[in-house]
Amino acid sequence: MPAAFARAGSVRVRESLLDAAAMEFWESGLAGTRIQDILDRAAVSRTSLYHHFAGKTEMADAIVAERTWQRMTTDDAAGTGRGLPALGRFLRAAAEHAERDVRARALVRIAHELPDPAADSGLEAWRNRVRDTLEQAVVVGDIPGAVATASVAAGVASLLRAAILEPAAGDDFAERARVLWLLMRPGLGAAGHDVMSI
């Protein structure tokens, strides 16, 4: 029993460190985060940190390894429907996931700062998801066939990333996604669709 208790405590410390690191990475970026900031936020000793991680880069790698991007891309709410309503649900689901999961927000920041293909694979997944959804929207007649779906998908994914990257007090990521949609929707020739009110 004592060994199991010690393992549970060790897991809690590791998770606390990752949550603290994620918040610091999101707020200050990887380069701007100091180990002491993580220790203070997690309320753990330097010894505990080094028991689990060699440093902040290893903590960033652990966050990347969680594959939070896939959860943001394949959320159940994002996977329903076709065409523009599905795109609206995807934007909302990704934003809501980022709002409730600090590690998801940190992953977006890490991918922005590091030239690591594993970290950036999520942005590619977003681009692919948006492109596929836009192509469905063309097929069902939601948008004109002249829309350059790959270019628009790259822009939408980049704008969603930007909406998540900028920390501010009282952030409402779902509202940011709604505003993003309202700004881009007319350019798609789809002014009559109000997909964010789903």
C-alpha positions, 0 to 999 in steps of 0.5 A, a space after each residue: 500500500 505505501 508504494 501505491 500511495 507514493 506512486 499516486 503522489 508522484 503522478 499528482 506532482 507530475 500532473 501539477 508540474 505539467 499544468 503549471 508549465 502549460 499555463 506559463 508556456 501559454 502566458 509567457 511562451 516557452 522562451 519567456 517561461 522560467 523554471 522558478 515560475 513553474 515551481 511557484 505555480 505548481 507549489 513544488 520543489 526543484 527536486 520534485 521537478 527534476 525527479 520528473 523532468 530534465 527541464 522546461 523543454 522536456 515538459 513542453 515535449 510531454 505536453 506535445 506528446 499528449 496529442 491534444 491537437 487530435 482531441 481539438 480536431 476530432 471532438 464529437 461536437 466537431 464531427 457532426 454535420 456537413 458543409 458550413 454548419 460543420 465548419 462552425 461547429 468545428 471552430 466552436 469545439 476547438 475554441 471551447 476545448 482550448 478554453 477548458 484545457 490549458 495544455 491545449 492552449 500551451 500546445 498551440 503556443 509551443 507549436 508556434 514557437 518550436 520548429 518541431 514537426 510533432 508540435 506543428 502536426 496539429 495545425 496541419 490537422 486543423 488545415 486538413 479538417 477545415 479544407 475537407 469541410 469546405 470541400 463538403 460545403 462546395 458539394 452541398 452548395 453552401 459556398 461557390 465552387 470558386 472558393 480556394 478551399 486549401 488557401 481558405 483552410 490555411 487562413 482559418 487554421 492560422 486565425 484560430 491559432 492566433 485567437 488562442 495564442 493571445 492570452 487576456 483576462 476574461 478570455 472567451 474562446 468560443 466568442 473569439 471563434 464566433 467573431 472569427 466566423 462572422 468576419 470570414 463568412 461573407 468572403 466565402 459567399 455564404 452571408 446567409 448562414 448563421 452556423 455559430 448559433 447551433 
